[in-house]
């Protein structure tokens, strides 16, 4: 059985951006990503290879898995930014953080605020504040990637976003606990 993806010029090791035919950048056309995903998914779905050789079946499963993983990564702005950094030689999840002192101070302030919170309303205010900072960081990283092509700066911003996401999870968990207790 001949399949245009499995027998194509694409390799499993190609970048997520290449697989979907998208530019290697932060801002993506989500409609183009979805359309490409659906097309590739239908071309590589293992059910289409029920009567194929065992090698083609194995390749179909590998491609379907690779396409699904790539789509999930590119669909999420935070994951897309981290992936772009990794493609450009930086590792936001693994390297020593070079966060600016202002952000470190802000983190300490947020933690102090969290310790002093007594009501769900106060916690929601802090959640709004942290969410606004996340939006700001996403705008910054978009410029660092798409305009400046600055992997080191984008890596630092990605590290800030990783902290913000982790802290936001803690805030939401505390909010759930407060709501359950009332």
Backbone as CSV, one residue per row, in Angstrom:
resi,resn,N_x,N_y,N_z,CA_x,CA_y,CA_z,C_x,C_y,C_z
1,UNK,0.852,-1.179,0.000,0.000,0.000,0.000,0.897,1.241,0.000
2,UNK,0.642,2.189,-0.848,1.421,3.415,-0.929,0.680,4.510,-0.178
3,UNK,1.415,5.204,0.669,0.824,6.286,1.447,1.666,7.534,1.253
4,UNK,1.036,8.674,0.963,1.804,9.882,0.670,2.637,10.398,1.839
5,UNK,2.248,10.115,3.056,3.035,10.588,4.196,4.127,9.590,4.529
6,UNK,3.732,8.334,4.668,4.689,7.306,5.062,5.788,7.143,4.016
7,UNK,5.453,7.296,2.751,6.437,7.157,1.680,6.890,8.520,1.154
8,UNK,6.811,9.527,1.979,7.125,10.887,1.540,8.555,11.270,1.876
9,UNK,8.843,12.521,1.629,10.161,13.055,1.949,10.275,13.386,3.432
10,UNK,9.162,13.346,4.161,9.199,13.630,5.589,9.839,12.475,6.347
11,UNK,10.510,12.838,7.410,11.116,11.858,8.307,10.482,12.017,9.685
12,UNK,10.434,10.936,10.438,9.901,11.025,11.797,10.684,12.038,12.631
13,UNK,11.940,12.261,12.272,12.790,13.181,13.027,12.632,14.644,12.603
14,UNK,11.827,14.916,11.585,11.601,16.305,11.164,10.947,17.092,12.295
15,UNK,11.110,18.401,12.257,10.500,19.232,13.298,8.981,19.201,13.174
16,UNK,8.324,19.488,14.276,6.859,19.564,14.275,6.384,20.561,13.227
17,UNK,7.078,21.677,13.136,6.699,22.720,12.180,6.774,22.186,10.747
18,UNK,7.860,21.469,10.437,8.031,20.907,9.093,6.946,19.890,8.771
19,UNK,6.627,19.049,9.720,5.609,18.017,9.490,4.284,18.642,9.084
20,UNK,3.930,19.756,9.723,2.654,20.406,9.421,2.768,21.478,8.345
21,UNK,3.972,21.677,7.806,4.155,22.666,6.751,3.963,24.088,7.245
22,UNK,4.374,24.342,8.484,4.194,25.659,9.099,5.544,26.319,9.346
23,UNK,5.570,27.648,9.372,6.825,28.337,9.685,7.238,28.064,11.127
24,UNK,8.523,28.015,11.349,9.070,27.755,12.680,9.041,29.057,13.477
25,UNK,7.886,29.319,14.095,7.694,30.563,14.840,6.647,30.352,15.923
26,UNK,6.502,31.359,16.785,5.560,31.262,17.901,4.121,31.449,17.447
27,UNK,3.873,32.528,16.719,2.509,32.803,16.253,2.200,31.889,15.075
28,UNK,1.168,31.062,15.240,0.788,30.126,14.183,-0.658,30.341,13.781
29,UNK,-0.946,29.985,12.552,-2.316,29.987,12.050,-2.972,28.709,12.571
30,UNK,-3.820,28.836,13.594,-4.409,27.646,14.216,-5.303,26.877,13.252
31,UNK,-5.954,27.576,12.325,-6.789,26.888,11.332,-5.920,26.042,10.400
32,UNK,-4.779,26.570,9.993,-3.865,25.814,9.129,-3.290,24.615,9.882
33,UNK,-2.964,24.807,11.154,-2.465,23.700,11.972,-3.516,22.594,12.060
34,UNK,-4.746,22.967,12.368,-5.826,21.973,12.493,-6.101,21.260,11.175
35,UNK,-6.132,22.013,10.092,-6.397,21.411,8.778,-5.293,20.424,8.403
36,UNK,-4.054,20.812,8.627,-2.933,19.935,8.316,-2.966,18.692,9.204
37,UNK,-3.289,18.887,10.474,-3.389,17.764,11.410,-4.443,16.756,10.942
38,UNK,-5.618,17.246,10.612,-6.698,16.353,10.178,-6.324,15.598,8.901
39,UNK,-5.673,16.298,7.971,-5.248,15.660,6.722,-4.219,14.568,7.006
40,UNK,-3.205,14.900,7.804,-2.156,13.922,8.107,-2.692,12.762,8.939
41,UNK,-3.565,13.083,9.863,-4.143,12.043,10.712,-4.936,11.036,9.871
42,UNK,-5.699,11.539,8.930,-6.488,10.619,8.093,-5.585,9.788,7.181
43,UNK,-4.471,10.363,6.738,-3.555,9.638,5.848,-2.767,8.553,6.573
44,UNK,-2.562,8.732,7.870,-1.697,7.799,8.604,-2.445,6.947,9.616
45,UNK,-3.748,7.084,9.682,-4.499,6.317,10.684,-4.240,4.823,10.474
46,UNK,-3.879,4.110,11.543,-3.554,2.681,11.410,-4.663,1.833,10.779
47,UNK,-5.909,2.229,10.926,-7.004,1.466,10.310,-6.888,1.420,8.788
48,UNK,-6.266,2.434,8.212,-6.089,2.460,6.750,-5.082,1.417,6.287
49,UNK,-4.369,0.808,7.240,-3.297,-0.128,6.905,-3.611,-1.553,7.353
50,UNK,-4.890,-1.850,7.498,-5.302,-3.180,7.962,-4.776,-4.288,7.061
51,UNK,-4.689,-4.042,5.772,-4.234,-5.064,4.824,-2.803,-4.835,4.350
52,UNK,-2.088,-3.965,5.018,-0.717,-3.632,4.613,0.278,-4.604,5.250
53,UNK,1.520,-4.469,4.826,2.585,-5.296,5.406,2.811,-4.887,6.860
54,UNK,3.478,-5.742,7.605,3.732,-5.425,9.015,4.616,-4.186,9.146
55,UNK,5.538,-3.996,8.208,6.392,-2.809,8.246,5.560,-1.543,8.036
56,UNK,4.637,-1.568,7.075,3.788,-0.396,6.827,2.864,-0.130,8.013
57,UNK,2.368,-1.185,8.640,1.527,-1.013,9.834,2.321,-0.340,10.950
58,UNK,3.546,-0.814,11.146,4.404,-0.236,12.186,4.695,1.234,11.887
59,UNK,5.016,1.539,10.642,5.269,2.929,10.252,4.024,3.795,10.429
60,UNK,2.866,3.250,10.121,1.619,4.007,10.283,1.396,4.359,11.748
61,UNK,1.641,3.401,12.630,1.486,3.665,14.069,2.502,4.716,14.514
62,UNK,3.747,4.588,14.053,4.775,5.568,14.418,4.398,6.964,13.932
63,UNK,3.933,7.058,12.687,3.553,8.359,12.143,2.343,8.925,12.867
64,UNK,1.346,8.104,13.128,0.149,8.584,13.828,0.526,9.119,15.205
65,UNK,1.395,8.403,15.903,1.858,8.844,17.223,2.639,10.145,17.108
66,UNK,3.551,10.196,16.150,4.386,11.401,15.953,3.521,12.611,15.629
67,UNK,2.528,12.436,14.767,1.643,13.534,14.366,0.815,14.013,15.555
68,UNK,0.292,13.077,16.345,-0.499,13.458,17.524,0.339,14.222,18.542
69,UNK,1.560,13.748,18.794,2.445,14.429,19.743,2.800,15.828,19.246
70,UNK,3.123,15.934,17.975,3.492,17.230,17.397,2.322,18.202,17.461
71,UNK,1.142,17.723,17.160,-0.049,18.578,17.195,-0.306,19.100,18.606
72,UNK,-0.229,18.222,19.590,-0.445,18.647,20.981,0.572,19.708,21.385
73,UNK,1.817,19.521,20.949,2.876,20.465,21.311,2.652,21.828,20.651
74,UNK,2.312,21.830,19.369,2.146,23.096,18.657,0.845,23.804,19.014
75,UNK,-0.115,23.061,19.483,-1.417,23.629,19.825,-1.342,24.530,21.059
76,UNK,-0.438,24.230,21.968,-0.334,24.959,23.236,0.799,25.983,23.149
77,UNK,0.488,27.263,23.326,1.523,28.299,23.187,2.760,28.057,24.053
78,UNK,2.559,27.669,25.289,3.683,27.437,26.194,4.566,26.292,25.681
79,UNK,3.950,25.188,25.301,4.712,24.045,24.787,5.400,24.387,23.469
80,UNK,4.724,25.157,22.634,5.296,25.579,21.350,6.540,26.438,21.586
81,UNK,6.481,27.339,22.555,7.629,28.195,22.867,8.806,27.370,23.382
82,UNK,8.528,26.450,24.278,9.592,25.592,24.814,10.207,24.761,23.692
83,UNK,9.365,24.221,22.827,9.850,23.414,21.702,10.735,24.259,20.781
84,UNK,10.302,25.496,20.490,11.102,26.379,19.639,12.469,26.616,20.285
85,UNK,12.477,26.859,21.589,13.746,27.060,22.298,14.641,25.829,22.154
86,UNK,14.054,24.650,22.325,14.829,23.412,22.204,15.398,23.245,20.799
87,UNK,14.607,23.574,19.782,15.105,23.496,18.404,16.279,24.445,18.178
88,UNK,16.337,25.493,18.988,17.380,26.504,18.839,18.448,26.404,19.924
89,UNK,18.599,25.205,20.490,19.719,24.922,21.380,19.546,25.303,22.836
90,UNK,18.363,25.673,23.248,18.117,26.037,24.646,17.182,25.007,25.277
91,UNK,17.271,24.861,26.593,16.428,23.894,27.293,15.795,24.556,28.514
92,UNK,14.647,25.181,28.344,14.010,25.883,29.463,13.686,24.993,30.655
93,UNK,13.445,23.723,30.413,13.090,22.818,31.513,14.313,22.289,32.245
94,UNK,15.471,22.366,31.624,16.608,21.687,32.205,17.787,22.539,32.609
95,UNK,17.870,23.740,32.120,19.074,24.506,32.418,18.866,25.441,33.597
96,UNK,19.984,25.908,34.115,19.953,26.832,35.243,19.192,28.087,34.853
97,UNK,18.335,28.494,35.720,17.499,29.662,35.457,18.308,30.952,35.532
98,UNK,18.068,31.821,34.575,18.679,33.148,34.568,17.590,34.203,34.639
99,UNK,16.653,33.996,35.543,15.539,34.924,35.646,16.020,36.267,36.167
100,UNK,15.447,37.338,35.648,15.841,38.660,36.126,15.452,38.840,37.590
101,UNK,16.238,39.630,38.321,15.942,39.857,39.741,14.517,40.364,39.980
102,UNK,13.991,41.168,39.063,12.628,41.692,39.241,11.605,40.561,39.278
103,UNK,11.806,39.546,38.438,10.867,38.423,38.434,11.022,37.586,39.701
104,UNK,12.244,37.403,40.154,12.459,36.660,41.394,11.794,37.375,42.567
105,UNK,11.907,38.694,42.588,11.249,39.485,43.630,9.739,39.345,43.524
106,UNK,9.224,39.388,42.305,7.786,39.241,42.095,7.302,37.883,42.587
107,UNK,8.074,36.840,42.324,7.712,35.504,42.791,7.612,35.472,44.314
108,UNK,8.588,36.077,44.976,8.549,36.116,46.444,7.340,36.902,46.931
109,UNK,7.035,38.007,46.269,5.856,38.806,46.641,4.573,37.992,46.488
110,UNK,4.455,37.274,45.381,3.262,36.452,45.161,3.123,35.393,46.249
111,UNK,4.241,34.770,46.604,4.194,33.731,47.643,3.797,34.333,48.996
112,UNK,4.314,35.504,49.297,3.919,36.183,50.540,2.433,36.518,50.520
113,UNK,1.951,37.009,49.385,0.519,37.310,49.262,-0.315,36.055,49.468
114,UNK,0.146,34.951,48.902,-0.584,33.691,49.034,-0.683,33.269,50.500
115,UNK,0.407,33.432,51.242,0.407,33.061,52.659,-0.564,33.913,53.477
116,UNK,-0.769,35.154,53.066,-1.617,36.081,53.819,-3.090,36.042,53.406
117,UNK,-3.409,35.316,52.366,-4.783,35.293,51.852,-5.708,34.589,52.831
118,UNK,-6.857,35.222,53.053,-7.838,34.665,53.985,-9.171,34.355,53.323
119,UNK,-9.401,34.866,52.121,-10.701,34.641,51.479,-10.519,34.220,50.024
120,UNK,-11.551,33.576,49.507,-11.541,33.168,48.099,-11.455,34.392,47.194
121,UNK,-12.093,35.482,47.602,-12.055,36.714,46.799,-10.619,37.237,46.670
122,UNK,-9.876,37.235,47.769,-8.475,37.677,47.727,-7.649,36.750,46.828
123,UNK,-7.931,35.466,46.920,-7.209,34.500,46.101,-7.528,34.693,44.619
124,UNK,-8.776,34.950,44.303,-9.162,35.208,42.912,-8.464,36.450,42.371
125,UNK,-8.291,37.457,43.217,-7.556,38.655,42.801,-6.105,38.313,42.457
126,UNK,-5.475,37.470,43.282,-4.097,37.062,43.007,-4.041,36.220,41.729
127,UNK,-5.013,35.354,41.536,-5.073,34.549,40.312,-5.163,35.462,39.090
128,UNK,-5.991,36.491,39.169,-6.113,37.447,38.056,-4.788,38.156,37.790
129,UNK,-4.090,38.522,38.853,-2.799,39.202,38.733,-1.771,38.295,38.046
130,UNK,-1.711,37.044,38.474,-0.758,36.094,37.897,-1.134,35.781,36.442
131,UNK,-2.426,35.659,36.156,-2.882,35.405,34.779,-2.496,36.563,33.857
132,UNK,-2.588,37.782,34.363,-2.194,38.948,33.565,-0.694,38.912,33.266
133,UNK,0.092,38.490,34.244,1.539,38.381,34.029,1.844,37.283,33.011
134,UNK,1.089,36.200,33.047,1.283,35.129,32.062,0.997,35.651,30.655
135,UNK,-0.085,36.400,30.492,-0.410,36.972,29.179,0.705,37.898,28.706
136,UNK,1.225,38.696,29.625,2.315,39.609,29.278,3.540,38.815,28.819
137,UNK,3.876,37.764,29.555,5.032,36.934,29.193,4.834,36.251,27.842
138,UNK,3.617,35.842,27.538,3.347,35.227,26.235,3.532,36.234,25.101
139,UNK,3.159,37.486,25.337,3.398,38.525,24.319,4.900,38.767,24.147
140,UNK,5.614,38.788,25.266,7.061,39.005,25.221,7.747,37.870,24.465
141,UNK,7.386,36.633,24.796,8.059,35.497,24.151,7.721,35.430,22.663
142,UNK,6.530,35.861,22.298,6.173,35.912,20.870,7.130,36.840,20.130
143,UNK,7.416,37.997,20.704,8.360,38.930,20.080,9.782,38.371,20.083
144,UNK,10.185,37.750,21.189,11.537,37.203,21.274,11.765,36.118,20.226
145,UNK,10.721,35.350,19.940,10.852,34.267,18.959,10.662,34.790,17.537
146,UNK,9.540,35.457,17.293,9.180,35.824,15.916,9.917,37.051,15.394
147,UNK,10.169,38.018,16.243,10.838,39.244,15.800,12.357,39.152,15.979
148,UNK,12.775,38.841,17.212,14.195,38.898,17.554,14.957,37.609,17.240
149,UNK,14.237,36.484,17.162,14.877,35.165,16.983,15.936,34.939,18.063
150,UNK,15.618,35.354,19.292,16.550,35.316,20.418,16.220,34.128,21.321
151,UNK,16.892,33.013,21.075,16.596,31.778,21.811,16.921,31.901,23.294
152,UNK,17.998,32.586,23.628,18.383,32.713,25.042,17.341,33.523,25.809
153,UNK,16.917,34.653,25.259,15.895,35.469,25.922,14.572,34.710,25.996
154,UNK,14.217,34.015,24.917,12.973,33.233,24.911,13.041,32.120,25.949
155,UNK,14.212,31.536,26.122,14.388,30.488,27.129,14.136,31.049,28.527
156,UNK,14.674,32.225,28.806,14.454,32.851,30.117,12.976,33.145,30.344
157,UNK,12.300,33.633,29.316,10.872,33.921,29.444,10.086,32.622,29.598
158,UNK,10.499,31.580,28.888,9.833,30.276,29.028,9.984,29.748,30.452
159,UNK,11.152,29.973,31.050,11.343,29.555,32.439,10.410,30.324,33.367
160,UNK,10.227,31.599,33.098,9.277,32.390,33.891,7.865,31.836,33.719
161,UNK,7.507,31.485,32.488,6.179,30.922,32.227,5.989,29.575,32.910
162,UNK,7.041,28.774,32.962,6.948,27.496,33.668,6.655,27.726,35.146
163,UNK,7.348,28.699,35.745,7.068,29.027,37.143,5.629,29.505,37.299
164,UNK,5.208,30.401,36.418,3.850,30.958,36.504,2.809,29.849,36.396
165,UNK,3.003,28.917,35.470,2.056,27.804,35.326,1.999,26.959,36.597
166,UNK,3.163,26.665,37.146,3.215,25.860,38.376,2.537,26.608,39.527
167,UNK,2.827,27.887,39.639,2.238,28.692,40.710,0.727,28.813,40.510
168,UNK,0.301,28.978,39.263,-1.132,29.076,38.967,-1.851,27.786,39.371
169,UNK,-1.219,26.653,39.158,-1.808,25.374,39.585,-1.977,25.339,41.100
170,UNK,-0.975,25.845,41.817,-1.064,25.897,43.279,-2.201,26.819,43.719
171,UNK,-2.334,27.948,43.040,-3.405,28.887,43.380,-4.777,28.261,43.138
172,UNK,-4.940,27.612,42.008,-6.227,26.983,41.689,-6.553,25.856,42.662
173,UNK,-5.534,25.114,43.070,-5.748,24.047,44.051,-6.199,24.640,45.383
174,UNK,-5.547,25.718,45.792,-5.938,26.364,47.053,-7.359,26.922,46.944
175,UNK,-7.718,27.477,45.796,-9.071,28.002,45.607,-10.099,26.875,45.729
176,UNK,-9.814,25.731,45.125,-10.715,24.578,45.248,-10.877,24.172,46.708
177,UNK,-9.759,24.142,47.435,-9.810,23.771,48.851,-10.647,24.767,49.646
178,UNK,-10.488,26.048,49.348,-11.257,27.077,50.059,-12.744,26.940,49.744
179,UNK,-13.057,26.662,48.490,-14.462,26.522,48.093,-15.079,25.263,48.692
180,UNK,-14.293,24.179,48.780,-14.791,22.943,49.387,-15.038,23.122,50.884
181,UNK,-14.198,23.940,51.524,-14.320,24.155,52.969,-15.506,25.050,53.330
182,UNK,-15.982,25.828,52.371,-17.082,26.758,52.701,-18.447,26.193,52.401
